[in-house]
Amino acid sequence: MPPQFRRFLPLILIVAFAFILIPALTRRSHTSGLSDSAKATATIDAINLIEAGEQRYRAAHGRFTQHLADLLPANPKLAHDLAVGLDVRLDVATNGQSFLAQVASVALSLVRARTGTTLISQNCVVLKNSSGVNCPTPPR
């Protein structure tokens, strides 16, 4: 090996290593998770399951429950929907005859309020305007 080549060999190795290492470090990772559409669907499913669970709880106990944990044994699918990373807020009137439920994901936010069996309010906001994210039709 010529002496000039030996002198530049460490520099050549560093440059070659940099060409291999820098792209590997700057490459962005791909997110593996649910799409916004799937999160919106889980949000809609969760609010429907919470509402149905509250109605069943009221039929059995004469009042709505303010604890989400009371609704899980009757419907394990609700736990699956909540595992998506939904923000759930549940508030029940002091007399137990009205409730307000809010379920939100990164794509969609839903609010429903009932007094007895009457739907008194429903609101929906699309937070991330992605394809397939739409507000559901109001239940009766």
Contacts in CASP RR format, 6 or more apart in sequence:
PFRMAT RR
TARGET T0000
AUTHOR 0000-0000-0000
METHOD contacts of the structure
MODEL  1
MPPQFRRFLPLILIVAFAFILIPALTRRSHTSGLSDSAKATATIDAINLI
EAGEQRYRAAHGRFTQHLADLLPANPKLAHDLAVGLDVRLDVATNGQSFL
AQVASVALSLVRARTGTTLISQNCVVLKNSSGVNCPTPPR
34 42 0 8 1.000
34 84 0 8 1.000
35 130 0 8 1.000
36 106 0 8 1.000
36 107 0 8 1.000
36 128 0 8 1.000
36 130 0 8 1.000
36 132 0 8 1.000
36 133 0 8 1.000
37 107 0 8 1.000
37 130 0 8 1.000
37 131 0 8 1.000
37 132 0 8 1.000
37 133 0 8 1.000
38 84 0 8 1.000
39 84 0 8 1.000
39 85 0 8 1.000
39 86 0 8 1.000
39 105 0 8 1.000
39 106 0 8 1.000
39 107 0 8 1.000
39 108 0 8 1.000
40 105 0 8 1.000
40 107 0 8 1.000
40 108 0 8 1.000
40 126 0 8 1.000
40 132 0 8 1.000
40 133 0 8 1.000
40 134 0 8 1.000
42 81 0 8 1.000
42 84 0 8 1.000
42 86 0 8 1.000
42 105 0 8 1.000
43 81 0 8 1.000
43 86 0 8 1.000
43 103 0 8 1.000
43 104 0 8 1.000
43 105 0 8 1.000
43 107 0 8 1.000
43 108 0 8 1.000
43 109 0 8 1.000
43 110 0 8 1.000
44 108 0 8 1.000
44 110 0 8 1.000
44 136 0 8 1.000
45 77 0 8 1.000
45 81 0 8 1.000
46 78 0 8 1.000
46 81 0 8 1.000
46 82 0 8 1.000
46 86 0 8 1.000
46 88 0 8 1.000
46 103 0 8 1.000
47 101 0 8 1.000
47 103 0 8 1.000
47 110 0 8 1.000
47 112 0 8 1.000
48 139 0 8 1.000
49 71 0 8 1.000
49 75 0 8 1.000
49 77 0 8 1.000
49 78 0 8 1.000
49 81 0 8 1.000
50 68 0 8 1.000
50 71 0 8 1.000
50 78 0 8 1.000
50 88 0 8 1.000
50 90 0 8 1.000
50 101 0 8 1.000
50 103 0 8 1.000
51 101 0 8 1.000
51 112 0 8 1.000
51 114 0 8 1.000
51 139 0 8 1.000
52 75 0 8 1.000
53 71 0 8 1.000
53 74 0 8 1.000
53 75 0 8 1.000
54 64 0 8 1.000
54 65 0 8 1.000
54 71 0 8 1.000
54 99 0 8 1.000
54 101 0 8 1.000
54 114 0 8 1.000
55 117 0 8 1.000
56 74 0 8 1.000
57 63 0 8 1.000
57 64 0 8 1.000
57 65 0 8 1.000
57 70 0 8 1.000
57 71 0 8 1.000
57 74 0 8 1.000
58 64 0 8 1.000
58 116 0 8 1.000
63 92 0 8 1.000
63 95 0 8 1.000
63 96 0 8 1.000
63 97 0 8 1.000
64 92 0 8 1.000
64 93 0 8 1.000
64 96 0 8 1.000
64 97 0 8 1.000
64 98 0 8 1.000
64 99 0 8 1.000
64 114 0 8 1.000
65 71 0 8 1.000
65 92 0 8 1.000
66 90 0 8 1.000
66 91 0 8 1.000
66 92 0 8 1.000
66 99 0 8 1.000
67 90 0 8 1.000
68 88 0 8 1.000
68 90 0 8 1.000
71 78 0 8 1.000
72 78 0 8 1.000
72 79 0 8 1.000
82 88 0 8 1.000
84 105 0 8 1.000
85 105 0 8 1.000
86 103 0 8 1.000
86 104 0 8 1.000
86 105 0 8 1.000
87 102 0 8 1.000
87 103 0 8 1.000
87 104 0 8 1.000
87 105 0 8 1.000
88 101 0 8 1.000
88 102 0 8 1.000
88 103 0 8 1.000
89 100 0 8 1.000
89 101 0 8 1.000
89 102 0 8 1.000
89 103 0 8 1.000
90 99 0 8 1.000
90 100 0 8 1.000
90 101 0 8 1.000
90 102 0 8 1.000
91 99 0 8 1.000
91 100 0 8 1.000
91 101 0 8 1.000
92 98 0 8 1.000
92 99 0 8 1.000
92 100 0 8 1.000
93 99 0 8 1.000
97 115 0 8 1.000
97 116 0 8 1.000
98 113 0 8 1.000
98 114 0 8 1.000
98 115 0 8 1.000
98 116 0 8 1.000
98 120 0 8 1.000
99 113 0 8 1.000
99 114 0 8 1.000
100 111 0 8 1.000
100 112 0 8 1.000
100 113 0 8 1.000
100 121 0 8 1.000
101 111 0 8 1.000
101 112 0 8 1.000
101 113 0 8 1.000
102 109 0 8 1.000
102 110 0 8 1.000
102 111 0 8 1.000
103 109 0 8 1.000
103 110 0 8 1.000
104 110 0 8 1.000
104 127 0 8 1.000
105 127 0 8 1.000
106 127 0 8 1.000
106 128 0 8 1.000
107 126 0 8 1.000
107 127 0 8 1.000
107 128 0 8 1.000
107 130 0 8 1.000
107 133 0 8 1.000
108 124 0 8 1.000
108 125 0 8 1.000
108 126 0 8 1.000
108 127 0 8 1.000
108 128 0 8 1.000
108 133 0 8 1.000
108 135 0 8 1.000
109 124 0 8 1.000
109 125 0 8 1.000
109 127 0 8 1.000
110 122 0 8 1.000
110 123 0 8 1.000
110 124 0 8 1.000
110 135 0 8 1.000
110 136 0 8 1.000
111 121 0 8 1.000
111 122 0 8 1.000
111 123 0 8 1.000
111 124 0 8 1.000
112 119 0 8 1.000
112 121 0 8 1.000
112 122 0 8 1.000
113 119 0 8 1.000
113 120 0 8 1.000
113 121 0 8 1.000
113 122 0 8 1.000
114 120 0 8 1.000
119 138 0 8 1.000
119 139 0 8 1.000
119 140 0 8 1.000
122 138 0 8 1.000
122 139 0 8 1.000
124 135 0 8 1.000
124 136 0 8 1.000
125 135 0 8 1.000
126 133 0 8 1.000
126 134 0 8 1.000
126 135 0 8 1.000
END
